[in-house]
Amino acid sequence: MVDGAVGKALNFNGEDEYLEHAWDGLLDVDLYTTVHFE
């Protein structure tokens, strides 16, 4: 899941899209962490 987040963050065209993908990746990691470690 973390690798997927990094991959999404690296696949961008322009800063806005980068921020959007990076944020989506962080949400994915947060959700994964919440589900698996709480």
Buried (B, 14 or more C-beta within 10 A) or exposed (E): EEEEBEEBBEEBEEEEEBEBBBEBBEEBBEEBEEEEEE
